Amino acid sequence: MNIETEKKFAAGLSIVSNTTIIILKLIAGFISGSISVISEAIHSMSDLLASCLTFFSVIKSAQPADSDHPYGHGKYEDMSGFLEGILIVLAAIYIIYEAAQKLYFNKSAEIETLPGIIVMLAAVIANFLVSKYLFYVAKKSESLSLLADAEHLHTDILSSIGVLAGLVLIKFTGLHFLDSIIAILVAAFIMRAGFFITKKALNNLLDGSLPQENIDTIEAVIDEFVKLKKIAGYKNLKSRRAGPKKNIELTLFFHNNMTIHDCHKICDEIEDAIASKLGGNTTVFIHAEPEAYCHRCSKKSHRVI
């Protein structure tokens, strides 16, 4: 199975899993009257919509560059991740509203905990298995949308565990108002995850730089070529991400007596070295200039990031 097929399979598996869990949570929620279980169903609905967006973005981002999108379609994944984060935040706000309403107007409402306990336990097991696979494929393919989908399921696991523990506590203590409090705590946790995903996706959509550890890796590779005196220096190191693709641009200063052939060969070496460190979805664009133009380098790296 090639990587694009595996990404599509992972996204499709997430859709099937979320759909099944939503149905079970809604049934258990209405039977038990538990707002925390219903809030988990709403959370899973946002996960399902996110999974559908992920499936669409994975298919779209795999399309090759064309005349309308000469840099490829990678940002479809970033757009998907941004929308998923927004959906998570909105779902959390709705859960808090519903839980607060129940807590204020109907504190003494009793709930039947057993259906919720059974469904929450099943949801934890199913989401653990699916999210583990999604994290694996996301890391392998460097897919932001699959990573966001996996993060959704991971938060679903933790929130489901919280609801499960709360239902068990209610069963043994009879303190039914804890149901609404647990729902609010779950929503706060969900909202935090939503903000994190939104921020990361927005950074890519706005052409934010790669993480500092990636920049450090790139600089270490280039500095090694400077030490070997294959290049005189460099400047204007820029980077950005589009979905799984990492794009890097920089200017290299070559010694004045070097031929175009030698400069081209060294450029290829640097491109390969950077790509081997950052992964296969890396494209490096190099502008070559003679050493005489390196006004401020003095054979040292001149960084502009």
Secondary structure, 3 states (H helix, E strand, C coil): CCHHHHHHHHHHHHHHHHHHHHHHHHHHHHHHCCHHHHHHHHHHHHHHHHHHHHHHHHHHHCCCCCCCCCCCCCHHHHHHHHHHHHHHHHHHHHHHHHHHHHHHHCCCCCCCHHHHHHHHHHHHHHHHHHHHHHHHHHHHHCCHHHHHHHHHHHHHHHHHHHHHHHHHHHHHHCCCCHHHHHHHHHHHHHHHHHHHHHHHHHHHHCCCCCCHHHHHHHHHHHHHHHHCCCCCEEEEEEEEEECCEEEEEEEEEECCCCCHHHHHHHHHHHHHHHHHHHCCCEEEEEEEEEHHHCCCCCCCCCCCC
